[in-house]
């Protein structure tokens, strides 16, 4: 097992496995690509919530992936009529936890 060192704020050192580090980098790249494809943050964000389709764009995941996380009970959501909304903080927290 190889370990990679990440230094954060020059005061804390965190050790993580290489595979988890690569997974984290891939997720950051997905988010970066989603932001590049969506310049000027044209997401329809309302009080920190985004629609399901905007959530897919934001984190680079499919609607099916979001549905699975909802049904597993690990991704909170709000429903307004037939539309589903997610808090951006919940989406990013879930991505961090799935590393």
N, C-alpha and C positions, 0 to 999 in steps of 0.2 A: 504494500500500500504506500503510495507516494503522498506526501503532504505538501501543500502550497502555503506560503506565508502571505498574508495580506496585512498591510499596515494601514490603520485607519486613524486619522487625526494625529499621527506621529506619536500617540501615547498608548494605544491599545494594539495588541497583536492577536490575531485570530488565526487558528490553524484549522484548515478544512481539507478534506480529501480532494485529490486532483479531479476526480470524476464530478464531484459536486461543484467544484470551482468552474469546470467547463460548462456544466448545466447552467450555472448562474450567468456566465458570460453569454451563453446563447439566449437566455431570457432577456438580458439587458439589450442585446443586439436586436431582438424581436421588437422590443418597446421602442428602441431608437428608430428602426425602420418604419414602424407605425407612425411615429411623429414626423419623420421625413415625408412620408406619403401624405401627411395631413398638415401642411405648413400653416402657421398662424393659429394653430389649435382651433380648428373649425368644428370641434366636437360640440354637440348640443348639450352642454353641461348646465344643469339646474341645481343649485345648492349642493354641489359636490357629487351629484348623481348623473350617470350617463345611461342612455338607452342600451338595450342589448346589442344592437348592431354597432353602436359606437364603442361599446366595451370590447367587442371582438377586434375592432380596428386598433384600439388602444393597447391591448395586451397581446395581439397576434394569435388569438385562439378562436376556435369555431363556436357557433351557437350550441352545438352538441356538447362540447367540453363544458361550457357554462351551465347547461342543463344538468349534466352529470354532477357537477359540484353543488348545484342547488339541491338536487334530490338526495345527495349524500349529507346534506345539512351543513356543509362547510363554507358555503357562500351565501350570505344574507342578501335579500333582494326586496324590492318593493314592487307592487303591482298597481297600475293605474289603468283601469279598464282592461284592455287586452295587452297593454304594453308592460314590459318588465324593465326595471331600472336597477342599477347597481351603484353603490357608493364607490368612487374611485379608490378611496383608502382601503376598502375591503378587497378590491381586485388586486391591488399591489401587495397587500398583506398576504393574500393567498398565494401569489406568485413566490413571495419570499419563503413561505412555509413549505412549498412543494419542491424546493431545491434539495 
